[in-house]
């Protein structure tokens, strides 16, 4: 269950303690002022939903895992008759490039973006490219998980390792275990496809030692350009272990019977998935309906209820503990830092 499940109204509490707990609960559950001011009234929201049905569809571009997107589409279409969710999945770099092209040319394309690139969202907040969510779910959204009252953090997803239990007989429990001699030439790692991946390797160095990447490179790992591809290789037995994968990509394989085990490390690196209603959307009402769905308890249960991620909402059954995840912070990774780190990483792992 999520991290908000502690109950202050324990047996034996005094009247003052009960009163204090009640006041605290009211404060914590109160919506952020910006959201209370901008949230649509009931009548206005009904008009938005009716207008969305006239728009007939909503287009989502996302870098989230395909199994998650499949779940969201199936449930959204059930919950919102008259509005069909169309999804295109891209890597983060491809997604941002396509969005920039559509905005520049005025082409019809995405209405909503769901990905992990918070720096991009901060830029769009500055240049007017974001429409704040105005549906009823926005009123209850925790302020700490809302960027400038306009971009919700929809989930916190940890990075895990995964290994094939048919190929690895001694359990892998830590990143240090990847340095074992018997795993040389048999490890999968993720390429630097986004700034967030650079942050992951930087985090590894800070937690595992300044020489960790050099020692990992000496293991002659196989480099994958996507997390799903690495997970499939582990599941099929092509490689024994992958150092970076999202639970949303590996849990479905495990449920299908693949001989795969997840490894949740401590500390744990992770990402914040954000949702952005795009300011240049051709279907602005449908974009609001989709944002309201993914921010609702129903949408959050579909997203995080199977233990793949943590939710911003209280008491989503099955969700991970948000406090256990150290989310990626884009602030330190300026273009200069990214360029320097990429050069270092490529020298270590690609010999150039």
C-alpha positions in Angstrom: 0.0 0.0 0.0 1.1 3.6 -0.5 3.0 5.6 2.0 -0.1 7.5 3.4 -1.6 4.6 5.2 -0.6 5.4 8.8 -3.6 6.1 11.0 -3.1 8.8 13.7 -6.4 7.8 15.4 -4.9 4.9 17.2 -6.5 3.3 20.2 -6.0 5.2 23.5 -5.5 8.6 21.9 -6.5 11.5 24.0 -9.2 14.0 23.0 -6.5 16.6 22.2 -4.6 14.0 20.1 -7.8 13.1 18.3 -8.6 16.8 17.6 -5.0 17.5 16.5 -5.2 14.5 14.2 -8.5 15.6 12.7 -7.1 19.1 12.1 -3.9 17.6 10.5 -6.0 15.4 8.3 -8.1 18.3 7.1 -5.0 20.3 6.3 -3.3 17.5 4.4 -6.4 16.6 2.4 -7.2 20.2 1.5 -6.6 21.0 -2.2 -3.9 23.5 -3.3 -5.3 27.1 -3.6 -4.3 27.3 -7.3 -6.2 24.1 -8.0 -9.2 25.2 -6.0 -9.4 28.4 -7.9 -8.9 26.8 -11.4 -10.9 23.6 -11.0 -14.0 23.6 -13.1 -17.4 23.8 -11.5 -19.7 20.8 -11.8 -21.7 22.4 -14.6 -18.6 23.6 -16.4 -17.1 20.2 -16.2 -20.2 18.6 -17.7 -19.8 21.0 -20.6 -16.2 20.0 -20.9 -17.0 16.3 -21.1 -19.8 17.0 -23.6 -17.3 19.0 -25.8 -14.8 16.2 -25.5 -17.3 13.7 -26.8 -17.8 16.0 -29.8 -14.0 15.9 -30.3 -14.4 12.1 -30.2 -10.9 11.1 -29.4 -7.8 12.1 -27.4 -4.2 11.4 -28.5 -1.6 10.5 -26.0 2.2 10.4 -26.6 4.1 8.6 -23.9 7.4 7.0 -23.0 5.7 4.7 -20.4 5.8 1.0 -20.7 3.4 -0.6 -23.3 1.7 -2.9 -20.7 0.8 0.1 -18.6 -0.4 2.0 -21.6 -2.6 -0.9 -22.7 -4.2 -1.0 -19.3 -4.9 2.7 -19.2 -6.4 2.7 -22.7 -8.7 -0.2 -21.9 -10.0 1.3 -18.7 -10.2 4.9 -20.0 -12.4 3.8 -23.0 -14.7 2.0 -20.6 -14.9 5.0 -18.2 -15.4 7.6 -20.9 -17.8 6.5 -23.6 -17.7 8.7 -26.6 -14.0 9.6 -26.3 -11.5 7.1 -27.7 -7.9 7.1 -26.4 -5.3 6.8 -29.1 -1.8 6.1 -27.8 1.6 6.4 -29.6 4.7 5.2 -27.6 8.1 6.7 -28.2 11.4 6.9 -26.5 11.8 10.1 -24.6 14.1 11.7 -27.2 11.8 10.8 -30.1 8.7 12.0 -28.2 10.1 15.4 -27.4 11.3 15.9 -31.0 7.9 15.0 -32.4 6.1 17.3 -30.0 8.4 20.2 -31.0 7.7 19.6 -34.7 4.0 19.4 -34.2 4.0 22.6 -32.2 6.1 24.5 -34.7 4.1 23.4 -37.8 0.7 23.4 -36.2 0.2 19.8 -37.3 -2.5 17.7 -35.6 -0.9 15.2 -33.2 -0.7 14.8 -29.4 -3.1 16.3 -26.9 -1.4 14.9 -23.8 2.2 13.9 -23.0 3.1 11.4 -20.3 6.8 10.9 -19.7 9.6 11.6 -17.2 11.3 14.6 -18.6 10.5 17.2 -16.0 13.0 19.7 -17.4 11.0 19.8 -20.7 7.8 20.4 -18.7 9.5 23.3 -16.8 10.4 24.9 -20.2 6.8 24.5 -21.4 5.5 26.0 -18.2 7.7 29.0 -18.9 6.6 29.4 -22.6 2.9 28.8 -22.2 2.8 25.3 -23.6 0.9 23.8 -20.7 -2.8 23.8 -19.9 -3.5 23.2 -16.1 -5.9 20.3 -15.3 -9.3 21.7 -14.4 -11.3 18.5 -13.8 -12.7 17.4 -10.4 -9.7 15.1 -9.8 -7.4 18.1 -9.8 -9.1 19.5 -6.6 -8.0 16.5 -4.5 -4.5 16.2 -6.0 -1.7 16.7 -3.4 0.1 20.0 -3.9 3.6 18.4 -3.4 3.0 16.3 -6.5 1.9 19.2 -8.7 4.5 21.3 -10.5 3.5 25.0 -10.4 -0.2 24.1 -10.2 -0.2 22.8 -13.7 1.8 19.5 -14.2 0.9 16.6 -12.0 3.4 13.9 -11.0 1.2 10.9 -11.9 3.5 8.1 -10.6 6.9 7.5 -9.0 8.4 4.4 -10.7 11.6 2.8 -9.4 14.4 1.4 -11.4 15.1 -2.3 -10.7 17.4 -5.0 -11.9 16.1 -8.2 -13.2 17.7 -11.6 -13.8 16.8 -15.0 -15.3 16.5 -17.5 -12.5 17.4 -20.4 -14.9 20.7 -18.8 -15.7 21.6 -17.2 -12.4 21.7 -19.7 -9.5 23.2 -17.3 -6.8 20.7 -14.6 -6.2 21.6 -11.1 -7.3 20.8 -8.5 -4.5 22.9 -5.4 -5.3 24.6 -3.5 -8.1 27.9 -4.8 -6.7 26.8 -8.3 -7.6 27.0 -7.4 -11.3 30.8 -7.3 -10.9 31.1 -11.0 -10.2 33.6 -12.7 -12.6 31.1 -15.3 -13.7 28.9 -12.5 -15.2 31.5 -11.1 -17.5 30.2 -10.7 -20.9 26.7 -11.6 -19.8 25.2 -8.4 -18.4 22.8 -6.1 -20.1 23.0 -2.3 -19.5 21.0 0.6 -20.7 22.4 3.2 -23.2 22.3 6.9 -22.5 19.1 7.6 -24.4 17.9 10.4 -22.1 19.2 12.8 -19.4 17.4 10.7 -16.8 19.6 7.7 -17.7 22.7 9.9 -17.2 21.3 10.7 -13.8 21.0 7.0 -13.0 24.6 6.3 -13.8 25.7 9.3 -11.9 23.6 8.1 -8.9 25.3 4.7 -9.3 28.8 6.2 -9.0 27.8 8.2 -5.9 26.3 5.2 -4.2 28.6 2.4 -5.4 31.9 4.2 -5.6 33.8 6.4 -8.0 35.4 3.4 -9.8 32.1 1.5 -10.2 31.5 2.4 -13.8 35.0 1.5 -14.8 34.6 -1.9 -13.1 31.2 -2.4 -14.8 32.7 -1.6 -18.2 35.4 -4.2 -17.6 32.6 -6.7 -17.4 32.0 -6.2 -21.2 28.3 -5.6 -20.9 25.8 -5.7 -23.8 24.3 -2.2 -24.4 20.5 -1.9 -25.0 18.8 1.2 -26.4 15.6 0.5 -24.5 14.5 -1.0 -21.2 11.8 -3.2 -22.8 14.3 -4.8 -25.1 16.6 -5.6 -22.2 13.8 -7.1 -20.3 12.7 -9.3 -23.2 16.3 -10.5 -23.5 16.4 -11.5 -19.8 13.0 -13.2 -20.1 14.0 -15.2 -23.2 17.4 -16.2 -21.7 19.5 -14.3 -24.2 21.3 -12.6 -21.3 21.1 -13.5 -17.5 20.7 -10.0 -16.1 19.9 -6.4 -16.9 21.0 -3.5 -14.7 18.1 -1.1 -15.5 14.5 -1.8 -16.1 11.1 -0.4 -15.0 8.8 -2.7 -13.1 6.1 -2.0 -15.7 8.2 -3.7 -18.3 9.2 -6.8 -16.2 6.2 -7.5 -14.0 4.0 -8.6 -17.0 6.8 -11.1 -18.1 6.8 -12.5 -14.6 3.0 -12.9 -14.6 3.2 -14.7 -17.9 5.5 -17.2 -16.3 8.9 -16.0 -17.4 11.7 -17.3 -15.1 12.6 -13.7 -14.0 13.1 -12.1 -10.6 13.1 -8.4 -9.9 15.7 -6.9 -7.6 14.7 -3.9 -5.5 17.8 -2.3 -4.2 18.3 0.0 -1.2 18.7 2.9 -1.8 16.5 3.0 -4.9 16.6 5.3 -7.9 13.5 6.2 -9.7 11.6 8.6 -12.0 8.6 10.8 -11.7 6.1 10.3 -14.5 4.4 13.6 -15.3 1.3 14.4 -17.3 1.0 17.5 -19.5 -2.1 18.8 -21.2 -0.5 20.4 -24.3 -1.3 24.1 -24.9 -1.4 23.5 -28.7 -3.8 20.5 -28.5 -6.4 20.3 -31.3 -8.7 18.6 -28.8 -8.4 20.7 -25.6 -11.6 19.3 -23.9 -10.6 15.7 -24.5 -7.2 16.4 -23.2 -8.8 17.6 -19.9 -10.9 14.5 -19.7 -7.8 12.3 -20.1 -5.9 14.3 -17.5 -8.8 14.0 -15.1 -8.9 10.2 -15.6 -5.2 9.6 -14.9 -5.5 11.8 -11.8 -8.6 10.0 -10.4 -8.5 7.2 -7.9 -9.7 4.9 -10.6 -6.9 5.8 -13.0 -4.3 5.7 -10.3 -5.4 2.2 -9.3 -5.1 1.0 -12.9 -1.6 2.7 -13.0 -0.1 1.8 -9.7 -2.4 -0.8 -8.1 -0.4 -3.8 -9.2 2.8 -2.8 -7.4 4.7 -1.4 -10.3 4.9 2.2 -9.0 3.9 4.6 -6.3 0.9 7.0 -6.5 0.6 10.6 -5.3 -2.8 9.7 -3.9 -3.5 8.2 -0.5 -4.5 4.6 -0.1 -4.2 3.2 -3.6 -4.3 -0.5 -2.9 -1.1 -2.3 -4.0 0.9 0.8 -4.8 4.5 1.1 -3.8 5.8 3.3 -1.0 6.7 6.7 -2.5 9.2 7.4 0.3 11.3 4.4 -0.8 12.1 6.0 -4.2 14.8 8.6 -4.8 13.4 10.4 -7.9 15.5 11.9 -10.6 16.2 15.6 -10.3 17.0 17.3 -13.6 18.4 20.5 -12.1 22.1 19.5 -11.9 22.2 18.1 -15.5 22.8 21.2 -17.6 23.7 20.8 -21.2 27.4 21.1 -20.3 27.2 18.4 -17.7 25.3 16.1 -20.1 27.9 16.6 -22.8 30.8 15.9 -20.4 29.2 12.9 -18.8 28.1 11.4 -22.2 31.7 11.7 -23.4 33.0 9.9 -20.3 30.4 7.1 -20.5 31.0 6.5 -24.2 34.8 6.3 -23.6 34.2 3.7 -20.9 31.6 1.5 -22.5 32.0 2.1 -26.2 35.7 2.9 -26.5 35.2 6.3 -28.1 
